[in-house]
Amino acid sequence: MFSNDRTELRKVFYDCWQQKQDGQTLDALQQMIVSVIEQHPEYHSLLEKNANIDRDYHPAQGETNPFLHMSMHIALIEQISTDRPPGIRDSHQQLTKSLGSPHQAEHRMMDCLSEAIWQAQRNNAMPDEAAYMTCLRKLVEND
């Protein structure tokens, strides 16, 4: 699922959703992607046609990029499953307990993840795992 081609990355979501609708067997990554899609019924109609594959989404106009949103869920799921950075699994478990849902915990954690990614891009550096984990610990403490 790694590529610099936005259209190619978005096509993965379309293809996985279509394969699920067609009853095809899915591999582990496809199952994870479909699971994330299933948790976002507001995106189902978008994924039933490729018409919006090249659309730009503008946060300044109040738009959420559904592909970025679902990709962040996938990134968090992978981080949690490998406990990388160390301690993220515990933060997720604590947030899940206080919020009552792993999905809602991921939504809260996205703020920290997006900040870490933004800072890394801004500084042309690798993400600062210590700052990322500090942000996550603050989330847990404040919940």
N, C-alpha and C positions, 0 to 999 in steps of 0.2 A: 504494500500500500504506500510505497515511497515513490514520489515523483515530484518534479517541479512543474508538471503540466496540470493546471487547475481542472481542465475539462476531463482529463484522464482520471484524476482522483475522484471527481464527482461521478463519473461513469461507474465506478466501483459500487457506489451506493445504489444507483439505478439497477445495475446488473444483479446485485445481491437481492434486492427487493423483488425483481422480476422472477428470479430463480425460485424464491420463496413462494411467490404467487403461483408459479407453475408446478409446485410440488417437487422440485428437483432436490437432490441431495446436496447439502451444503457442507463445506469443510469447516474447521474450527473458527477461522477468521471470518468467514462468511456468516456463520451462526452468531458471532459476536456483533457484527455489523447489523444483522437483521434484528437482533435483540434490542439494540439501541434504537433502530428505526421503529420497532413496535412500541417502544416507550414514548414515541413522539407522533401520535396520530395526526397532529397538525401538519406533519410533513408528508403524510401518505399520498395525498392527491398530487403533490409536487413530484413525487417519485414515480408516479404512474405514467408520466410522459416525459420525454427528454426535452421538451420545449424550453425549459428554464435552465438548461445545463450551463449556458454561458452568461446567465444573468448576474449583474453586479448587485450587491446588497450594500446599502449605505447606512451605517450606524447613526450618522448625524441626522438622518431622516427617520430614525426610530426603527430601522429594519435590522432584523437578526439574520445572519447568514446561517441557514440551516445546515449546510455542509460543514462549516467551521464548528458549529455547536455539536453536531454528532461526532466530528473528528476529535473534539476535546473529550467527549465521553469515552471514546475508544482509547485515547492516550491515557486517561485516568485509570480505566479498567486495566490496561497493561501495566501501568506503574503499580497499582495496588496488587495485582497478581504476582508481581516479582518483588514487591516491597522495595522498589527503587524510585526515589531515594529512600534510604532506610528510615523507617518510621511512618511512611505514608499509609501503610496498611492500618496501623493503629489509629492514626488520625481519622481515616475513613470509617473504621469501626465505631469510634467514639461519636463522630458526627451522625452516622447512621442510627446509633442508639438514641441520640437526642432529637433527631429529626424524624425518626420512624421509617426511613426509606433510604436504601442505598442510592437510588436515583436522585433524591433531593440532596443527599450529602455530596454527590458529584457536582450538582448544580452550584452548591456553595463553594466547593473546591475550585471550580473553574475560574473564579476571580483571582485566586492565587496563581493558578497555572498561566492565565493570560498575562498577568503582571510579570511573571518570570520570563515568559517568551518575549514580551515586549522589551523588557530590560536587556535581554540577551541580544535581540536584534539591534536595539539602540546602541549598545556598547560593542557590537560586532564580536561577541564572545559567547562562550558556552553558558547555558542557564546556571545561575547561582543557586545550587541545591540548598545551601544553608539558608539563604533568604527565603526561598520557596517554602522550606519546612517551618521557618519562623512564622511566615504568614499562615500556614495551615494550623500550627499550634495555637495561634491567636484566635483562629476561627473556633477551635475546640474549646478554648478557655471562655470565649464569649457566648457560647451556646448553653 
